[in-house]
Amino acid sequence: MFDDKSLPCDADIVARVPDRPTTSTDDKAHRVRPKIGFIGLGLMGSAMAQNLAAAGHSVTAFVRRPEQMDGLQARGLEATLHKKDLFDCEIVISMLPDDNALREVFFGNGSVTDALANHMAPGSIHLSMSTISTVAAANFAIEHQRRGQAYVSAPVFGNPDAAKAKQLAIVVAGRASDYERCRPLIEVLGRVFVIGADPAQANRIKLLGNMMTATSLEVLGEVTAVLRKCGQDPQQFVDIMTGTMFGSRVHKIYGSRIVAGDYAPGLAMPLALKDVRLALAEAERAGAPMPSVSLVRDRMITAIARGHAHLDWTALGLVASEEAGL
């Protein structure tokens, strides 16, 4: 069902999304909002779903563990243990950890009854906000189209705190008409960047963007270790650099976290390693090596081997510190 075909790297023409149609106040008041399904209620997903519910959307959250039910219902969500409760949803949002998890939920593991896509109505939309491979995104789009359904990729940049604050950066690719139906949901969650009609393009940008963060974390960890070995305050260095040449959120937020030894998980190391491997596979298909990312992959493997799998990817700084004898 799923071909591992190589994907083209040429950028498609950026899709022009139509301006929001003019709607009267009376029309808005009487418009029926679609029923929304949400799958993937981890730290990120639960914050996103709660924000949708707070904005007045009807959200049915599918979970596998009964102990999650009360907490989600307290946040204004309709929690369920039964996938069938999502069958009549007009839009189903996924925030799952990887290709396999998403494939299992939507297309089953050899069982037709387990495959959500086989029960979604024609014309419904799967809004995939997960970080997955471009190969998977392309295949999922084909499989939904074969069933008369739509698929929109909308992976997000940001940690759980950003999700709670509705400050995610959301990269969207899919047919303009499908995006228009999802836009009232997506815009609740953060800043939106619509880049084209091919869903795989959004996932490619997400993966490569994560690699810029990962390599920045590695460098921040290394320079912090050097400064500590020399008896200097690394926070002073971070403040100078982020106040001048490196003023990005990545350097400001993660630089201070590495200096403070704050490795509480937002993106746990195994999931970060998954993203690194997907990006390297993308680079290999393109014939464009990324040696700095290959180094980060090895450092993440080292972190996990040393027992740091439960920590955030900022623990690249911990590995640098350990290797410096600190």
C-alpha positions as CSV (number, residue, x, y, z in Angstrom):
1,M,0.0,0.0,0.0
2,F,2.8,2.4,0.9
3,D,5.6,2.9,-1.7
4,D,8.9,4.2,-0.6
5,K,9.3,6.3,-3.7
6,S,11.9,9.0,-3.9
7,L,10.4,12.4,-3.9
8,P,11.3,15.4,-6.0
9,C,13.2,18.2,-4.4
10,D,12.2,21.0,-6.8
11,A,10.1,23.5,-5.0
12,D,6.6,23.8,-6.4
13,I,5.1,27.2,-7.0
14,V,3.9,28.6,-3.7
15,A,0.1,28.3,-3.5
16,R,-1.9,31.4,-3.4
17,V,-4.5,31.0,-0.7
18,P,-7.7,33.0,-1.5
19,D,-8.5,35.9,0.8
20,R,-10.9,35.1,3.6
21,P,-14.4,35.5,2.3
22,T,-16.4,38.4,3.7
23,T,-19.0,37.0,6.2
24,S,-21.6,39.1,8.0
25,T,-22.0,38.9,11.8
26,D,-25.3,37.2,11.4
27,D,-23.8,34.6,9.1
28,K,-21.0,33.9,11.7
29,A,-23.5,33.6,14.5
30,H,-25.6,30.9,12.6
31,R,-22.7,29.0,11.1
32,V,-22.3,25.5,12.5
33,R,-18.8,24.6,13.4
34,P,-17.6,21.2,12.3
35,K,-17.0,18.4,14.7
36,I,-13.2,18.0,15.2
37,G,-11.4,14.8,16.1
38,F,-8.0,14.9,17.7
39,I,-5.5,12.0,18.0
40,G,-2.2,12.3,19.8
41,L,-2.8,13.9,23.2
42,G,0.7,14.2,24.5
43,L,2.2,17.4,25.9
44,M,1.9,19.2,22.6
45,G,-1.4,17.7,21.4
46,S,-3.3,18.2,24.7
47,A,-2.3,21.9,24.8
48,M,-3.4,22.4,21.2
49,A,-6.7,20.6,21.6
50,Q,-7.4,22.6,24.7
51,N,-6.9,25.8,22.8
52,L,-9.2,24.7,20.1
53,A,-11.9,23.8,22.7
54,A,-11.4,27.2,24.4
55,A,-12.0,28.9,21.1
56,G,-15.4,27.3,20.9
57,H,-14.7,24.3,18.7
58,S,-16.2,20.9,19.4
59,V,-13.2,18.6,19.9
60,T,-13.4,14.8,20.4
61,A,-10.1,13.5,21.8
62,F,-9.3,9.9,21.2
63,V,-7.0,8.3,23.8
64,R,-5.9,4.7,24.6
65,R,-5.4,5.1,28.4
66,P,-8.5,5.6,30.6
67,E,-6.5,7.6,33.1
68,Q,-6.3,10.4,30.6
69,M,-10.0,10.9,30.3
70,D,-10.8,13.0,33.4
71,G,-7.9,15.5,32.7
72,L,-9.0,16.0,29.1
73,Q,-12.6,16.4,29.9
74,A,-11.7,19.0,32.6
75,R,-10.0,21.0,29.7
76,G,-13.3,21.1,27.8
77,L,-12.6,18.2,25.5
78,E,-14.9,15.2,24.8
79,A,-12.6,12.4,25.5
80,T,-13.2,8.9,24.2
81,L,-11.5,5.5,24.2
82,H,-13.3,4.5,21.0
83,K,-12.0,5.3,17.6
84,K,-15.5,5.0,16.2
85,D,-16.4,8.2,17.9
86,L,-14.3,10.0,15.3
87,F,-16.0,8.5,12.3
88,D,-18.4,11.4,11.8
89,C,-15.8,14.1,12.3
90,E,-15.4,16.6,9.4
91,I,-11.7,17.2,10.3
92,V,-9.4,14.8,12.2
93,I,-6.2,16.3,13.6
94,S,-3.2,14.0,14.3
95,M,-0.3,14.9,16.5
96,L,1.4,11.5,16.6
97,P,5.1,10.7,17.2
98,D,6.1,9.1,13.9
99,D,5.2,7.5,10.6
100,N,4.3,4.1,12.0
101,A,2.0,5.5,14.7
102,L,0.1,7.6,12.2
103,R,-0.1,4.8,9.7
104,E,-1.4,2.3,12.3
105,V,-4.2,4.7,13.4
106,F,-5.4,5.8,10.0
107,F,-4.7,2.8,7.8
108,G,-4.7,-0.1,10.3
109,N,-2.2,-2.8,11.0
110,G,-3.7,-5.4,8.7
111,S,-7.2,-4.9,10.1
112,V,-9.8,-3.0,8.1
113,T,-11.9,-2.4,11.3
114,D,-8.9,-0.6,12.9
115,A,-8.3,1.8,10.1
116,L,-9.8,5.2,10.8
117,A,-9.4,6.3,7.1
118,N,-11.7,3.4,6.1
119,H,-14.5,4.9,8.1
120,M,-14.0,8.7,7.6
121,A,-16.7,10.2,5.4
122,P,-15.9,11.3,1.8
123,G,-14.9,14.9,1.8
124,S,-13.5,14.8,5.4
125,I,-10.0,16.1,6.0
126,H,-7.0,14.6,7.8
127,L,-5.0,17.5,9.2
128,S,-1.6,16.0,10.0
129,M,0.4,18.2,12.4
130,S,2.9,15.5,13.2
131,T,6.6,15.5,12.3
132,I,6.8,12.7,9.8
133,S,8.8,11.8,6.7
134,T,8.1,13.3,3.3
135,V,7.6,9.8,1.9
136,A,4.9,9.0,4.5
137,A,3.2,12.4,3.9
138,A,3.1,11.7,0.1
139,N,1.7,8.2,0.6
140,F,-0.9,9.3,3.2
141,A,-2.2,12.0,0.8
142,I,-2.6,9.4,-2.0
143,E,-4.4,6.9,0.3
144,H,-6.8,9.6,1.6
145,Q,-7.5,10.8,-2.0
146,R,-8.2,7.2,-3.0
147,R,-10.9,7.2,-0.3
148,G,-12.4,10.5,-1.4
149,Q,-10.9,12.3,1.5
150,A,-8.4,15.2,1.8
151,Y,-5.0,15.4,3.5
152,V,-3.3,18.6,4.7
153,S,0.2,18.7,6.2
154,A,0.6,21.3,9.0
155,P,3.7,20.4,11.1
156,V,4.5,22.8,13.9
157,F,7.6,24.5,15.3
158,G,7.5,25.1,19.0
159,N,7.6,23.4,22.4
160,P,4.7,22.6,24.8
161,D,5.0,26.1,26.4
162,A,4.6,27.7,22.9
163,A,1.6,25.4,22.3
164,K,-0.1,26.5,25.5
165,A,0.5,30.1,24.6
166,K,-0.8,29.7,21.0
167,Q,2.6,30.7,19.7
168,L,3.4,27.8,17.4
169,A,4.8,28.3,13.9
170,I,2.7,26.2,11.6
171,V,3.9,25.2,8.1
172,V,0.9,24.3,5.9
173,A,0.8,22.5,2.5
174,G,-2.3,21.1,0.8
175,R,-5.0,22.1,-1.6
176,A,-6.1,25.7,-1.0
177,S,-9.7,24.7,-0.7
178,D,-8.8,22.1,2.0
179,Y,-6.7,24.6,3.9
180,E,-9.5,27.1,3.8
181,R,-11.7,24.6,5.7
182,C,-9.0,24.0,8.3
183,R,-7.9,27.6,8.6
184,P,-10.2,28.6,11.5
185,L,-8.6,25.8,13.5
186,I,-5.0,26.3,12.5
187,E,-5.0,30.1,13.1
188,V,-6.1,29.5,16.7
189,L,-2.8,27.7,17.4
190,G,-0.2,30.2,16.2
191,R,1.4,31.8,13.2
192,V,0.7,30.2,9.8
193,F,2.9,29.8,6.8
194,V,1.2,28.4,3.7
195,I,3.9,27.1,1.3
196,G,2.3,25.1,-1.5
197,A,-0.1,22.4,-2.6
198,D,2.2,19.3,-2.1
199,P,1.8,18.1,1.6
200,A,5.4,16.6,1.6
201,Q,6.8,20.1,1.2
202,A,5.6,21.1,4.7
203,N,7.2,18.1,6.3
204,R,10.5,18.7,4.5
205,I,10.7,22.3,5.8
206,K,9.8,21.0,9.3
207,L,12.6,18.4,9.3
208,L,15.2,20.8,8.0
209,G,14.2,23.5,10.4
210,N,14.6,21.0,13.3
211,M,18.1,20.3,12.0
212,M,19.0,24.0,12.3
213,T,17.8,23.8,15.9
214,A,19.7,20.5,16.6
215,T,23.0,21.8,15.3
216,S,22.5,25.0,17.3
217,L,22.0,23.0,20.4
218,E,25.2,21.1,19.7
219,V,27.2,24.2,19.3
220,L,25.7,25.9,22.3
221,G,26.6,22.8,24.4
222,E,30.2,22.9,23.1
223,V,30.9,26.6,23.7
224,T,29.3,26.3,27.2
225,A,31.7,23.5,28.0
226,V,34.7,25.5,26.8
227,L,33.8,28.5,28.9
228,R,33.2,26.5,32.0
229,K,36.6,24.8,31.6
230,C,38.2,28.2,31.3
231,G,36.4,29.4,34.5
232,Q,34.1,31.9,32.7
233,D,30.4,32.4,33.1
234,P,28.6,30.9,30.0
235,Q,25.4,32.9,30.7
236,Q,27.4,36.1,30.2
237,F,28.4,34.7,26.8
238,V,24.9,33.7,25.9
239,D,23.6,37.2,26.9
240,I,26.2,38.9,24.7
241,M,25.7,36.7,21.7
242,T,21.9,36.8,21.8
243,G,21.9,40.5,22.3
244,T,24.0,41.1,19.2
245,M,24.6,38.5,16.5
246,F,22.5,35.5,17.5
247,G,19.1,37.0,18.7
248,S,16.9,34.0,17.6
249,R,14.5,32.4,20.0
250,V,16.5,29.2,19.7
251,H,19.7,30.8,21.0
252,K,18.0,32.8,23.6
253,I,15.7,30.1,25.1
254,Y,17.9,27.0,24.6
255,G,21.1,28.8,25.3
256,S,19.9,29.8,28.8
257,R,18.5,26.3,29.4
258,I,21.7,24.6,28.5
259,V,23.6,27.0,30.8
260,A,21.1,26.3,33.6
261,G,21.2,22.5,33.0
262,D,17.5,22.5,32.3
263,Y,16.9,19.3,30.4
264,A,13.2,18.8,31.2
265,P,11.7,17.2,28.1
266,G,9.8,19.1,25.5
267,L,11.2,17.1,22.7
268,A,12.6,14.0,24.3
269,M,15.9,12.7,22.9
270,P,14.6,9.6,21.1
271,L,12.0,11.7,19.2
272,A,14.7,14.2,18.3
273,L,16.9,11.4,17.0
274,K,13.9,10.2,14.9
275,D,13.7,13.6,13.3
276,V,17.5,13.6,12.7
277,R,17.3,10.3,10.9
278,L,14.4,11.4,8.8
279,A,16.3,14.5,7.8
280,L,19.4,12.5,6.9
281,A,17.3,10.2,4.8
282,E,15.8,13.2,3.0
283,A,19.3,14.5,2.3
284,E,20.4,11.2,1.0
285,R,17.5,11.0,-1.4
286,A,18.4,14.5,-2.6
287,G,22.1,13.7,-2.9
288,A,23.0,16.5,-0.6
289,P,25.1,15.5,2.4
290,M,24.6,17.1,5.8
291,P,27.8,16.3,7.8
292,S,26.9,18.5,10.7
293,V,23.6,16.7,11.2
294,S,25.4,13.4,11.0
295,L,27.5,14.5,13.9
296,V,24.4,15.5,15.9
297,R,22.9,12.0,15.2
298,D,26.0,10.4,16.8
299,R,25.8,12.8,19.8
300,M,22.2,11.9,20.3
301,I,23.0,8.2,20.2
302,T,25.7,8.8,22.8
303,A,23.2,10.7,25.0
304,I,20.7,7.8,24.9
305,A,23.4,5.2,25.5
306,R,24.5,7.2,28.6
307,G,20.9,7.0,30.0
308,H,19.6,10.4,28.9
309,A,16.8,9.1,26.8
310,H,14.2,10.7,29.1
311,L,15.7,14.2,28.7
312,D,15.1,17.0,26.2
313,W,17.3,17.4,23.2
314,T,19.0,20.3,25.1
315,A,20.8,17.4,26.8
316,L,23.2,17.6,23.9
317,G,24.8,20.2,26.2
318,L,25.0,17.6,28.9
319,V,26.9,15.3,26.6
320,A,29.3,18.1,25.7
321,S,29.8,18.8,29.4
322,E,30.5,15.1,30.2
323,E,33.0,14.8,27.4
324,A,34.8,17.9,28.7
325,G,35.1,16.2,32.1
326,L,32.8,18.5,33.9
